[in-house]
């Protein structure tokens, strides 16, 4: 069971996964070693799954982002999932309830790149596209 200190440590790591143990300790009023022990326990119990980096995709020549709801036309989800897993433009894929079967996030260089992507996607079914005009969080 997690306590407030565990949540505070997780918040620090979400802010910066490379934050020094000493700095985390100062924020949560613990020693660096005590923080290290807490982090090890969070890893062992599967709460903390890994560490990652955030990348500014706009600097990698893919400044545009589309949020797409996918409505599959058949029950063959495996083919769609395999395509999405191999498609470099797809940065996230979620199975959803409610409207649609899947929600995906795709990045592309320009509107023509989105058009090419959608021409491939339509093989699997219909879709609804929203384009991001600015990230506010995350």
Protein Blocks (a to p, Z undefined) as FASTA:
>chain_A
ZZfklmmmmmmmmmommbcfklmmmmnopafklmmmmmmmmmmnomanbdcddddfklno
pabccddddddfbfblmlmmmmmmmmmklmbdcddehedjbdcddddfblklmmmmmmmm
mmnoccdddddfbdfbZZ
